[in-house]
């Protein structure tokens, strides 16, 4: 555990970024944090340095990603058709969850955090990420919540819900209490891309977006500002923008 707790989190707005480039940047920042943690174990307490934290926001060109616990059959068309007909790519990645889609108009958030700076509880981490999205959607007048046994954020989520709709998918990886990957909030996303997969392996529920629910497009940077404000409050972190 860090002897010097660092609750500062550097926020980076990366814009539209290829998935591989974003993955590489996550890996680089993740390794920086882990390396510092390992270095701290080899020196005296007085010489130990605090570990950094990052919160990355971006959107991706069309891409489908499959988590380690996912099933390939939930991709309903072959990879060649994805590329030639729909201009999309496909990646198998080391995170929790099944298959999901990322594309323009979707706000993707990648918290690269050393949870030793906050709390060492992955369940709590996931629930607070969900809560930050729930509060963001409330800012737009939408009642969102959770469905028991399913990760992510939903509309019409109650026990007797007639038309539950997923608006935000989540999948994370953590090692040595350092996190990677994160959430994908459908803001102005073209939902037709979800027709080519079984989203998150769930066959009986729909997918929606903020624009669909509101009947208008919403600027991604505006939504990102809401999300980071709620993340900062819930995690008791200090955001630094560079």
C-alpha positions as MATLAB code, in Angstrom:
seq = 'XXXXXXXXXXXXXXXXXXXXXXXXXXXXXXXXXXXXXXXXXXXXXXXXXXXXXXXXXXXXXXXXXXXXXXXXXXXXXXXXXXXXXXXXXXXXXXXXXXXXXXXXXXXXXXXXXXXXXXXXXXXXXXXXXXXXXXXXXXXXXXXXXXXXXXXXXXXXXXXXXXXXXXXXXXXXXXXXXXXXXXXXXXXXXXXXXXXXXXXXXXXXXXXXXXXXXXXXXXXXXXXXXXXXXXXXXXXXXXXXXX';
ca = [
       0.000    0.000    0.000;
       1.178    3.554   -0.684;
       2.695    5.349    2.252;
       1.794    8.585    0.510;
      -1.829    8.648   -0.589;
      -2.469   10.582   -3.798;
      -6.081   11.521   -4.519;
      -5.219   13.702   -7.480;
      -6.463   12.324  -10.804;
      -5.249   13.680  -14.123;
      -8.110   14.016  -16.620;
      -7.227   13.620  -20.291;
      -9.672   14.248  -23.146;
      -8.291   12.188  -26.038;
     -11.023   12.848  -28.606;
     -11.660   10.351  -31.404;
      -8.984    7.689  -31.064;
      -8.378    4.290  -32.623;
      -9.086    1.505  -30.152;
      -5.586    0.018  -30.388;
      -3.982    3.409  -29.683;
      -6.202    3.907  -26.619;
      -5.425    0.384  -25.417;
      -1.700    1.035  -25.800;
      -1.999    4.272  -23.818;
      -3.920    2.501  -21.068;
      -1.242   -0.194  -20.892;
       1.501    2.438  -20.720;
      -0.130    4.380  -17.873;
      -1.056    1.151  -16.080;
       2.575   -0.009  -16.238;
       3.786    3.364  -14.958;
       1.636    3.000  -11.848;
       2.513   -0.646  -11.232;
       6.228    0.041  -11.709;
       6.063    2.833   -9.132;
       4.294    0.548   -6.668;
       6.968   -2.104   -7.104;
       9.719    0.487   -6.779;
       8.203    1.731   -3.524;
       8.620   -1.746   -2.060;
      12.383   -1.574   -2.517;
      13.050    1.746   -0.770;
      12.481    3.264    2.639;
       9.189    4.906    3.499;
      10.823    8.328    3.256;
      11.926    7.575   -0.316;
       8.605    6.222   -1.557;
       6.774    8.244   -4.191;
       2.976    8.561   -4.554;
       1.445    6.714   -7.481;
      -0.364    8.715  -10.188;
      -3.998    8.291  -11.264;
      -5.625    9.033  -14.612;
      -9.123    9.393  -16.054;
      -9.200    9.163  -19.853;
     -12.173   10.178  -21.985;
     -12.426    9.361  -25.693;
     -14.604    7.990  -28.450;
     -13.626    5.297  -30.909;
     -14.200    4.520  -34.579;
     -16.561    1.509  -34.854;
     -15.111   -1.424  -32.919;
     -16.393   -4.534  -31.142;
     -14.561   -5.848  -28.085;
     -14.907   -9.229  -26.392;
     -13.947   -9.676  -22.734;
     -12.216  -12.701  -21.233;
     -15.478  -14.153  -19.935;
     -17.313  -13.521  -23.219;
     -18.528  -15.888  -25.918;
     -17.422  -15.495  -29.532;
     -20.828  -16.643  -30.798;
     -22.300  -13.367  -29.493;
     -20.685  -11.727  -32.527;
     -23.404  -12.451  -35.075;
     -21.427  -11.807  -38.278;
     -17.870  -12.717  -39.248;
     -14.951  -10.357  -38.829;
     -14.447   -9.928  -42.582;
     -17.998   -8.612  -43.018;
     -17.516   -6.329  -40.035;
     -14.618   -4.707  -41.833;
     -15.826   -4.668  -45.433;
     -19.520   -3.867  -44.897;
     -19.563   -1.889  -41.671;
     -16.057   -0.459  -41.336;
     -15.636   -1.967  -37.886;
     -12.778   -3.808  -36.167;
     -12.803   -6.555  -33.535;
     -10.599   -7.121  -30.472;
     -10.403   -9.770  -27.775;
      -9.293   -7.977  -24.628;
      -8.411   -8.639  -20.998;
     -11.370   -7.217  -19.125;
     -14.496   -8.534  -17.495;
     -17.747   -8.801  -19.411;
     -18.853  -10.141  -22.767;
     -19.052   -8.412  -26.156;
     -19.851   -4.754  -26.629;
     -19.631   -2.022  -29.241;
     -17.750    1.269  -29.243;
     -18.247    3.938  -31.867;
     -18.599    7.635  -32.615;
     -21.040    9.439  -30.362;
     -20.292    7.144  -27.427;
     -18.483    8.497  -24.371;
     -15.827    6.004  -23.286;
     -14.171    6.460  -19.902;
     -10.990    4.690  -18.845;
     -10.082    5.249  -15.172;
      -6.468    4.155  -14.623;
      -6.447    4.359  -10.837;
      -4.342    2.968   -8.037;
      -7.134    1.904   -5.700;
      -4.640    1.943   -2.830;
      -5.124    5.709   -3.076;
      -8.870    5.343   -2.499;
     -10.133    1.935   -1.311;
      -9.279   -1.659   -2.148;
     -12.698   -3.030   -3.042;
     -13.509   -3.909   -6.673;
     -17.222   -4.372   -5.976;
     -17.417   -0.886   -4.480;
     -15.376    0.471   -7.384;
     -17.840   -0.918   -9.928;
     -20.882    0.299   -8.023;
     -19.457    3.839   -7.749;
     -18.696    3.918  -11.474;
     -22.296    2.901  -12.104;
     -23.508    5.534   -9.651;
     -21.580    8.275  -11.464;
     -23.463    7.394  -14.657;
     -26.808    7.143  -12.837;
     -26.284   10.643  -11.414;
     -25.213   11.967  -14.817;
     -28.391   10.655  -16.427;
     -30.403   12.207  -13.592;
     -28.875   15.555  -14.603;
     -30.736   15.057  -17.897;
     -33.979   14.084  -16.202;
     -33.636   10.331  -16.751;
     -34.329    7.748  -14.049;
     -31.574    5.147  -14.442;
     -30.471    2.333  -12.179;
     -29.173   -1.214  -11.864;
     -30.608   -4.634  -12.591;
     -29.612   -7.284  -10.063;
     -26.967   -9.638  -11.404;
     -26.166   -7.464  -14.435;
     -23.325   -4.949  -14.655;
     -23.939   -1.528  -16.168;
     -26.662    1.127  -16.092;
     -30.208    0.682  -17.308;
     -33.435    2.542  -17.991;
     -36.761    0.969  -17.050;
     -34.825   -1.178  -14.620;
     -37.421   -2.049  -11.968;
     -38.637   -5.526  -11.045;
     -41.762   -5.175  -13.206;
     -40.028   -3.254  -15.995;
     -41.709   -3.652  -19.376;
     -38.854   -2.484  -21.599;
     -35.450   -2.495  -19.843;
     -32.800   -0.711  -21.925;
     -29.058   -0.659  -21.355;
     -27.494    2.758  -21.801;
     -24.030    2.181  -20.324;
     -21.827   -0.919  -20.476;
     -18.960   -1.562  -18.066;
     -15.994   -3.894  -17.993;
     -12.806   -3.516  -15.977;
      -9.513   -5.180  -15.258;
      -7.551   -4.746  -12.035;
      -4.112   -5.994  -11.053;
      -2.181   -4.999   -7.923;
      -5.218   -2.779   -7.241;
      -4.576   -0.766  -10.418;
      -7.562   -0.490  -12.774;
      -7.938   -0.501  -16.564;
     -10.804   -0.295  -19.066;
     -14.029    1.215  -17.726;
     -17.395    2.309  -19.109;
     -19.060    3.122  -22.420;
     -22.039    5.494  -22.230;
     -24.234    5.693  -25.316;
     -24.762    9.403  -25.912;
     -25.287    9.957  -29.655;
     -24.344    6.404  -30.665;
     -25.689    4.820  -33.870;
     -27.558    1.948  -32.223;
     -27.807   -0.049  -35.458;
     -24.301   -1.356  -34.782;
     -25.699   -3.329  -31.841;
     -27.772   -5.404  -34.272;
     -24.635   -7.398  -35.137;
     -23.984   -8.659  -31.596;
     -25.741   -9.999  -28.533;
     -24.783   -6.999  -26.374;
     -23.009   -8.150  -23.214;
     -24.398  -11.615  -23.919;
     -27.915  -10.511  -22.901;
     -30.611  -11.670  -25.326;
     -33.832  -10.307  -23.804;
     -33.086   -6.595  -23.251;
     -32.648   -3.607  -25.539;
     -29.950   -0.958  -25.924;
     -30.562    2.786  -25.921;
     -28.738    6.119  -25.951;
     -29.081    9.514  -24.324;
     -30.015   11.059  -27.675;
     -32.704    8.432  -28.269;
     -34.242    9.026  -24.856;
     -34.104   12.832  -25.070;
     -34.956   13.166  -28.755;
     -31.893   15.336  -29.392;
     -28.134   15.043  -29.625;
     -26.028   16.029  -26.631;
     -22.390   17.274  -26.814;
     -20.019   14.582  -25.562;
     -17.823   17.064  -23.691;
     -20.885   18.296  -21.807;
     -21.710   14.752  -20.709;
     -18.060   14.100  -19.804;
     -18.089   17.150  -17.533;
     -21.100   15.758  -15.666;
     -19.518   12.308  -15.357;
     -16.174   13.540  -14.058;
     -17.873   15.801  -11.536;
     -19.802   12.875  -10.088;
     -16.778   10.549  -10.188;
     -14.739   13.132   -8.279;
     -17.419   13.466   -5.596;
     -18.067    9.748   -5.166;
     -14.378    8.789   -5.050;
     -13.370   11.902   -3.065;
     -10.703   12.693   -5.638;
      -9.199   15.937   -6.868;
      -9.332   16.286  -10.646;
      -6.433   17.924  -12.487;
      -6.736   18.732  -16.199;
      -3.623   18.909  -18.319;
];
